[in-house]
Amino acid sequence: MAPKFRHHDPPSGATAATRRARILTNHLVLHTQAPPSSYSHPTLLSADVCLSYSPPELSETISFDTKEMRRLLDAHHIAERDWLFGLIEGNELFNPVKIGGKVYVMPDLNQPFQQQRDMNMKRIKYLFDKGVHMGCYTEIEPTPESYMRNIALQEVLRTYDLALGIQMAVHFFLWGSYIKFVGTKHHEKWLKATESYEVIGCVAMSELGHGSNLQATETVATYDSSTGEFVVNTPCESAQKHMIGLAANYATHAMIFAQLHTNGRNHGVHGFLVQIRDGNGKTCPNVRIADCGLKSGLNGIDNGQIWFDNVRIPRENLLNGVADVLPDGRYVAKIKDPRERIGAQLAPVVIGRVVISTTSIYKTKVSLAIAIRYALSRRAFSVTPNGPEALLLDYPSHQRRLLPLLAKTYAMTFAGNWLKVFFTKREPQSYKTVHIFSVAFKAIFSWHSMRTLQECREACGAQGMKAHNRLGLMVAESDGQLTYEGDNNLLILQVSKILLSEAKKHNRPLQVFGLEHMNEPSPIIPPQLSSSILRSSQFQIAALRLRERDLLHRFASEVSLHQLRGETKDQAINLAYHLYKELSKAFTERMVLQLTIEAEEGISAGSIKDVLALVRSLYALICIEEDDTFLRYGHLSAENAATVREEVTKLCSELRPHALALVSSFGIPDSFLAPIAFDWVGANSWSSVSGGH
Ligand SMILES: Cc1cc2nc3c(=O)[nH]c(=O)nc-3n(C[C@H](O)[C@H](O)[C@H](O)COP(=O)(O)OP(=O)(O)OC[C@H]3O[C@@H](n4cnc5c(N)ncnc54)[C@H](O)[C@@H]3O)c2cc1C
């Protein structure tokens, strides 16, 4: 689509040449005037001859009800979200900054890190007093409703500042979930203290020597039956707890993972509660804590290192939901299989992954709203001689950069909404499904988030790097999500391992994870793809299912081949790494598309359904276009691949007129966006930056 020109077109009757002459004349007049005696004469800057900001709302058409679209996207607790947005907007603690006549709330991420941490804690105390996350374990039992509310609040908190949301989530959701779900009745007193913030909890699983490989944890907890205590020890430097959020300054207690030794036997990794500071913030005897110092992002969080020098804790501090130690030192496993035992102890991190999945998509909404609004007001170059400059979003290349990411964000929002509901209503028989999707979505959504934030940063040019425009800082802040709560590369390995074990259950039809389609005959891609075929949801889901089943078969046969050659199963999987990466992506994208189609089906005919059909098609086709497995394994001919590419371009140009409405539907208040999303000329004008001097 050729760029459209909406503003600054020559007034009717004036030719491009006369307009250019007028601009040049004015330009010369400005420069031949006597130099200003001081720069305090804004009248010398004539608005007539320069670019002026024109809000996209003046030129763009809103073709559907954005409030209704927001209702579909946010799906739950909209009033609570708006309440929290308002709470943050309305308090000085959240650093309101007036730029170009508008107020933005944003943490000052260029402050020294200790100041950022102190501010973070002040904000948490304020929000806690207002009832954010209050009563999540005792007053209100964790019902699906209260979980959904808390996740919605996390989505808002992390929109303001990732460090704020994470610091609260570590205490309330991770530390709290360990006590609630891996502890037993006698740990309930800790829940009350957690809710009232009398104890501040951190979760210390990772060590310097082992982060992902938790089974190789080196910290040891040895039971002493003569005193009824565990003795917790850090036997070597690599066993130090490392990068532990809240440990450097604030946590009073830690849930630690340690090897449980009793009666001379090691029973593997278990969770223990250890006090690390007293109520005055003084480090407890035999505990040493150091600060991990400045990080490349998330400096509002105090990550620390912890060493235990034979710290004694009562026997009751073992989180005994999966296994217990009797007073005489006998070990009683409630779950017999050691692998299942460790799996059960990792269950609390599932909520962390669900929250990362959905909040990382919320972050992409902020960045896309900023970058698309900017692209609807920023002009660069003319495409005709002496013609007016074109809006960035009228360049097909700019549409290509941003609109597929927008379509992915929409699709992942619908999928994330499903995951939240599925997680909060989970039953024991659905744990495996919750696990695989929380792992898969955490990895693929947080990668999408990083890619989107970076693309939006670049799409705003130099403005994207200014701290108050948020984009560059959001890139740095979001990076850690790829690593904590499970390194993404290892998470996708887990996904493919689970799929492999399902595929290897011979003689049984597949009945889990949406893989039922594999029991049917393989879909066939028509030899000639037309636009209407490409836009049909039947074709799209068939294409993604075809890729998924093919990759699962290829992965299974390659692993078997390596095993036949004498490799262990684990090494055989490692050798097939290129396939497991492709498979877990194919699995996730198929599920996201399936859930998007289901969401679309629930909407009655009208303008929203029409635009969502375009969004869904763009999502499906960009997944196909970006993945070379379709060509490599012959699912698409070169000709069909070219047709897909053309259709993506067409869809981008068809979605272009809806871009403003699509980002307005995110429902993010202006104050949570950035000056470049609005009058960026005014925000950078002399009167604005000089403070009126
Ligand atoms: C900001 C931040 C906050 C954190 N907060 C906490 C916290 O509060 N509590 C806590 O316990 N931990 C915390 N962590 C630590 C985090 O959980 C670990 O960093 C994470 O589990 C990865 O471990 P690692 O850093 O040791 O990396 P490693 O496990 O050493 O992995 C390094 C790289 O090697 C790759 N790799 C490793 N094994 C394999 C394999 N088998 N096959 C292929 N590739 C492999 C990984 O994909 C990764 O890219 C935090 C980390 C960060 C960044």
The ligand as a MOL file (V3000), in Angstrom:
LIG
                    3D

  0  0  0     0  0            999 V3000
M  V30 BEGIN CTAB
M  V30 COUNTS 53 58 0 0 0
M  V30 BEGIN ATOM
M  V30 1 C 16.6330 -10.8760 37.8150 0
M  V30 2 C 16.7420 -12.2540 38.3860 0
M  V30 3 C 16.1100 -12.5500 39.5790 0
M  V30 4 C 16.2320 -13.8180 40.1320 0
M  V30 5 N 15.6090 -14.0900 41.3270 0
M  V30 6 C 15.7410 -15.3220 41.8840 0
M  V30 7 C 15.1100 -15.6220 43.1440 0
M  V30 8 O 14.4220 -14.7900 43.7330 0
M  V30 9 N 15.2870 -16.8570 43.6650 0
M  V30 10 C 16.0180 -17.8090 43.0290 0
M  V30 11 O 16.1310 -18.9100 43.5610 0
M  V30 12 N 16.6350 -17.5540 41.8550 0
M  V30 13 C 16.5210 -16.3360 41.2630 0
M  V30 14 N 17.1210 -16.0620 40.0600 0
M  V30 15 C 17.9870 -17.0760 39.4690 0
M  V30 16 C 17.3190 -17.8100 38.3080 0
M  V30 17 O 16.3000 -18.6150 38.7590 0
M  V30 18 C 18.4350 -18.5930 37.6060 0
M  V30 19 O 19.3040 -17.6360 37.0440 0
M  V30 20 C 17.8820 -19.4910 36.5120 0
M  V30 21 O 17.2530 -20.6060 37.0700 0
M  V30 22 C 19.0230 -19.9650 35.5870 0
M  V30 23 O 20.0670 -20.4950 36.3000 0
M  V30 24 P 21.5720 -20.0350 36.0220 0
M  V30 25 O 21.6430 -18.5700 36.0300 0
M  V30 26 O 22.4310 -20.7780 36.9590 0
M  V30 27 O 21.8600 -20.4850 34.5370 0
M  V30 28 P 22.3390 -21.9290 34.0670 0
M  V30 29 O 21.4490 -22.9650 34.6110 0
M  V30 30 O 23.7820 -22.0640 34.3000 0
M  V30 31 O 22.1120 -21.7720 32.5070 0
M  V30 32 C 22.9450 -20.9130 31.7040 0
M  V30 33 C 22.6140 -21.1340 30.2310 0
M  V30 34 O 22.9070 -22.4830 29.8720 0
M  V30 35 C 21.8080 -23.1020 29.2660 0
M  V30 36 N 21.6910 -24.4960 29.7370 0
M  V30 37 C 21.7770 -24.9570 31.0010 0
M  V30 38 N 21.5650 -26.2760 31.0310 0
M  V30 39 C 21.3470 -26.6730 29.7670 0
M  V30 40 C 21.0300 -27.9310 29.1400 0
M  V30 41 N 20.8640 -29.0380 29.8510 0
M  V30 42 N 20.8400 -27.9490 27.8170 0
M  V30 43 C 20.9730 -26.8370 27.0680 0
M  V30 44 N 21.2640 -25.6210 27.6120 0
M  V30 45 C 21.4350 -25.5450 28.9290 0
M  V30 46 C 20.5840 -22.3120 29.7480 0
M  V30 47 O 19.5750 -22.3490 28.7480 0
M  V30 48 C 21.1320 -20.9070 29.9190 0
M  V30 49 O 21.0140 -20.1800 28.7200 0
M  V30 50 C 16.9970 -14.8100 39.4830 0
M  V30 51 C 17.5880 -14.5170 38.2560 0
M  V30 52 C 17.4630 -13.2680 37.7080 0
M  V30 53 C 18.1110 -12.9810 36.3890 0
M  V30 END ATOM
M  V30 BEGIN BOND
M  V30 1 1 1 2
M  V30 2 1 2 3
M  V30 3 2 2 52
M  V30 4 2 3 4
M  V30 5 1 4 5
M  V30 6 1 4 50
M  V30 7 2 5 6
M  V30 8 1 6 7
M  V30 9 1 6 13
M  V30 10 2 7 8
M  V30 11 1 7 9
M  V30 12 1 9 10
M  V30 13 2 10 11
M  V30 14 1 10 12
M  V30 15 2 12 13
M  V30 16 1 13 14
M  V30 17 1 14 15
M  V30 18 1 14 50
M  V30 19 1 15 16
M  V30 20 1 16 17
M  V30 21 1 16 18
M  V30 22 1 18 19
M  V30 23 1 18 20
M  V30 24 1 20 21
M  V30 25 1 20 22
M  V30 26 1 22 23
M  V30 27 1 23 24
M  V30 28 2 24 25
M  V30 29 1 24 26
M  V30 30 1 24 27
M  V30 31 1 27 28
M  V30 32 2 28 29
M  V30 33 1 28 30
M  V30 34 1 28 31
M  V30 35 1 31 32
M  V30 36 1 32 33
M  V30 37 1 33 34
M  V30 38 1 33 48
M  V30 39 1 34 35
M  V30 40 1 35 36
M  V30 41 1 35 46
M  V30 42 1 36 37
M  V30 43 1 36 45
M  V30 44 2 37 38
M  V30 45 1 38 39
M  V30 46 1 39 40
M  V30 47 2 39 45
M  V30 48 1 40 41
M  V30 49 2 40 42
M  V30 50 1 42 43
M  V30 51 2 43 44
M  V30 52 1 44 45
M  V30 53 1 46 47
M  V30 54 1 46 48
M  V30 55 1 48 49
M  V30 56 2 50 51
M  V30 57 1 51 52
M  V30 58 1 52 53
M  V30 END BOND
M  V30 END CTAB
M  END
